[in-house]
């Protein structure tokens, strides 16, 4: 049995160490894989707040991932073509600056999360699952049929966006940016869980009635959690688009929503570093099984089935020998 | 827009609606009786379509192909129920979502393994090919008319089965109180397998019937599955009547929206802008309909108060 905090430290330290090793050994592909792990983990950290803390089974988190991606794609494409965007009476210049893009991605994802949350949190249980899935599909089809930004073909950005003082085209420096953002998000998550808001949110998951009787509004708590969750996943989307220098409607696809959920569960729901462990395992499997067989999704499916049926606490649950993250 | 064109589009909407009903009725039955959310329902749709395409290619008989679709999907449903789904009834919805997501991966990649990535085609049999002339001078493909008739006949049959037969009584009792009917001596696990296989067979039939007008390929089930979710959310979970009304609403909204919106937009925009804006908004229309229904009735049109 290993205490969860040592496992977390080993996991995050391990990620950073492998990146430094790969930098020394001149293995840029490994660094790119690790960057992918950190970005997907960040998306999972976002979902973990809604799913793990709030108990909101959202099967539509690809919406926020995609919104973040398109925020990056749209701003960068206007900067790339030197054509300002006209929004009614306003002209908006595009930008290649990462901080501006991140802020735009987070604000847009937050606004979309607010509107989806306002409708779908009127219900709960399976309705919520189906509705979030349906809204995801709505954005998917909209992005396909809206031709202004590439439609079905997506949008290519030729040069990675810039961050003041860093060369983002250098894999290790871009990894550093994503890793720092992941650490910030994890610190935020840890602080949130201990805050009065986090405690109230957990209480609302366990028993909305009791939360109501002490004078709190579970709907507002869950809506706030859903928005925060969407904001973090939106930031991850912007980074993912920057990693690939490409956005397309697949960022909105229901498969991606499912995969983000898989990271969270594979690692361990509601665990601080569950999404990191899950994303790392997912990318490792993709890389390793994908090399063995073209049909590696079968093995992924079998593994996932085994985790759900026989190891409900996920990877961290196995390591720490405690099934539930909540006491 | 002429009356004839409009009538054709209404028929197309009804045709899409009844096929969605075949999917949604199985999902809603399984949820109503077993309390299970099944994402892999779209995989059973795909299994039906592939079974039909395989048998049609081997024998050339459309009728045999439909029987094969029913049998293969029902068998796949029964096997999956006994191996996996059965262990999920007592679990929470999150576990059900994940396990059935895993089943989608297994079914999709398994099918790709066996049949390859290229789409297969099912042909409309000669006796159902070609157009028919309906009253009012409407020319309409006979096959699509056949789909509407089959869908409505199944809806009627399902209603009779649930209202009049012993199995139907057990299904309704299962929806009302699972423990009680088990205590009354009904073999509950057999009932669950039968209900699941019945839902699977309906999905498989829909897959084969729709596969004939579209192509049969891996991943064909999930977009339909999500549309069926929209249907169920609109109609109310667990209600067969809600599934029928919701399916027709979604089918008509989607079809008519796609045709009418660009024309409506064209009255105040230039043509190319109207086409792209109209089709972009049309692609969102059923989800907006869903949001509107939820806003007025969070449990759907025919959902209970629970």
Boltz contact constraints between the chains, C-beta under 6 A:
constraints:
  - contact:
      token1: [A, 57]
      token2: [B, 94]
      max_distance: 6.0
  - contact:
      token1: [A, 119]
      token2: [B, 291]
      max_distance: 6.0
  - contact:
      token1: [A, 119]
      token2: [B, 294]
      max_distance: 6.0
  - contact:
      token1: [A, 122]
      token2: [B, 298]
      max_distance: 6.0
  - contact:
      token1: [A, 123]
      token2: [B, 298]
      max_distance: 6.0
  - contact:
      token1: [A, 126]
      token2: [B, 37]
      max_distance: 6.0
  - contact:
      token1: [A, 126]
      token2: [B, 93]
      max_distance: 6.0
  - contact:
      token1: [A, 130]
      token2: [B, 229]
      max_distance: 6.0
  - contact:
      token1: [A, 130]
      token2: [B, 233]
      max_distance: 6.0
  - contact:
      token1: [A, 131]
      token2: [B, 233]
      max_distance: 6.0
  - contact:
      token1: [A, 133]
      token2: [B, 226]
      max_distance: 6.0
  - contact:
      token1: [A, 134]
      token2: [B, 226]
      max_distance: 6.0
  - contact:
      token1: [A, 134]
      token2: [B, 229]
      max_distance: 6.0
  - contact:
      token1: [A, 134]
      token2: [B, 230]
      max_distance: 6.0
  - contact:
      token1: [A, 134]
      token2: [B, 287]
      max_distance: 6.0
  - contact:
      token1: [A, 137]
      token2: [B, 226]
      max_distance: 6.0
  - contact:
      token1: [A, 138]
      token2: [B, 284]
      max_distance: 6.0
  - contact:
      token1: [A, 138]
      token2: [B, 287]
      max_distance: 6.0
  - contact:
      token1: [A, 141]
      token2: [B, 283]
      max_distance: 6.0
  - contact:
      token1: [A, 142]
      token2: [B, 280]
      max_distance: 6.0
  - contact:
      token1: [A, 142]
      token2: [B, 283]
      max_distance: 6.0
  - contact:
      token1: [A, 142]
      token2: [B, 284]
      max_distance: 6.0
  - contact:
      token1: [A, 145]
      token2: [B, 279]
      max_distance: 6.0
  - contact:
      token1: [A, 145]
      token2: [B, 280]
      max_distance: 6.0
  - contact:
      token1: [A, 145]
      token2: [B, 283]
      max_distance: 6.0
  - contact:
      token1: [A, 146]
      token2: [B, 280]
      max_distance: 6.0
  - contact:
      token1: [A, 147]
      token2: [B, 276]
      max_distance: 6.0
  - contact:
      token1: [A, 258]
      token2: [B, 101]
      max_distance: 6.0
  - contact:
      token1: [A, 265]
      token2: [B, 98]
      max_distance: 6.0
  - contact:
      token1: [A, 295]
      token2: [B, 109]
      max_distance: 6.0
  - contact:
      token1: [A, 295]
      token2: [B, 113]
      max_distance: 6.0
  - contact:
      token1: [A, 297]
      token2: [B, 105]
      max_distance: 6.0
  - contact:
      token1: [A, 297]
      token2: [B, 109]
      max_distance: 6.0
  - contact:
      token1: [A, 298]
      token2: [B, 106]
      max_distance: 6.0
  - contact:
      token1: [A, 298]
      token2: [B, 109]
      max_distance: 6.0
  - contact:
      token1: [A, 300]
      token2: [B, 105]
      max_distance: 6.0
  - contact:
      token1: [A, 301]
      token2: [B, 102]
      max_distance: 6.0
  - contact:
      token1: [A, 301]
      token2: [B, 105]
      max_distance: 6.0
  - contact:
      token1: [A, 301]
      token2: [B, 106]
      max_distance: 6.0
  - contact:
      token1: [A, 304]
      token2: [B, 102]
      max_distance: 6.0
  - contact:
      token1: [A, 305]
      token2: [B, 99]
      max_distance: 6.0
  - contact:
      token1: [A, 305]
      token2: [B, 102]
      max_distance: 6.0
  - contact:
      token1: [A, 308]
      token2: [B, 95]
      max_distance: 6.0
  - contact:
      token1: [A, 308]
      token2: [B, 98]
      max_distance: 6.0
  - contact:
      token1: [A, 308]
      token2: [B, 99]
      max_distance: 6.0
  - contact:
      token1: [A, 309]
      token2: [B, 87]
      max_distance: 6.0
